[in-house]
């Protein structure tokens, strides 16, 4: 069964009397346990798609099927309950947390809201979550702003997996991290996927990272799909103009892919 | 350097804190130093100040001890000022957060109500409210809060409008938090600092409004208030001006102290925030 099926998704913004389509008739599907990357230059609508899929904003047209149900008709308590299966990791791990929060509180919230663990069980659950993302339990009482950027992004991943989701949307989740930390976080994501069969909707402008983590890729340009297919095949031999431009701009690809006309 | 040390480096903050400390000491010690009813007759009427050392500030028209009245009046002023400001900040923060976070129709309705309250002069509103409902300490507090919550509501709403677009609010929605929990657990605490910066102005204004209400005879008749003392002394202003001057000075010093201390706290926290 397809996990997430998006069809003809459209979101328009009105600016100064003109209507601009940020996302224009985009369709794609994510299967359980796979990683689909949405890549494209800035302004191509990839982050808007992330927010649409998470129902943080509402689309003007189109359909989103999640776990076989029409995700767009869910509302109120039913939507909040289903959110346990569909999580997100943000680009800036500092902005993604309440500035007053501690690590423990950040991880306590999803466990409490979705009644995953009782009050007495939660400290042990929080410690287990921290260990699953490669952190130690003694980090729990620390404030979010006291820990490093890499640790913060691990906490963000821990929060996302706290509710045992089937899909995590990663919106430029490694873009704000420095290169060595980025590699560790990508490894952690691959490891979690291998162990728990979580699907990722991986949003990035960096084709090097996409090639390393994604099974399939959708290249976006100005709100439309320019090209899609197997990640390695598309990145090694892009057919669309925007694909060629993105590959040419990527600094960390190997020589052979750069020589492709 | 600790925030307290930084606060104590500002002379105006020290002066304000000193006045406030004296005021609190007066309010707290009132029933210890003057255990009898301050409205009871203590000596001959209209005894001038510094004549009889058992009644250092003299007595009023009815022979009541002015010093005892001053101490007990500090209680009323502080109680009314703090209670009214707390109520105003609470109402303002809740209304502003709901308006800013919900947006749309809720925002429109709440902000038009705020406009309505803001267009009526707050003193007139308090006057009308107390005259209709009747003077008692709780009603006076409610009347003052009724005219003072609009400022905090506007500041809170403006702050919430910017906070609700932050990623951590989206993050709270993604984990399935209820919108009310997001508004009051995630957004409101982070919107509070600029709202709390208004508190010194509101406390000072509340104390002045209470004094003005008492001066007009709309204070709680069972409590000594500085405004009431000034009104009492007004009738004998030519022969015994100290009866109005003493509580008048107390009122001026109190409002000045609250402003100075509040200003000092706001300044030092602003410095701390710009340093971090």
Interface residues (C-beta under 8 A of the other chain):
Chain A: X51 X54 X56 X80 X81 X83 X84 X86 X87 X88 X90 X92 X95 X96 X97 X98 X99 X100 X109 X110 X113 X114 X159 X162 X163
Chain B: X166 X167 X168 X170 X171 X172 X173 X174 X175 X176 X177 X178 X186 X189 X190
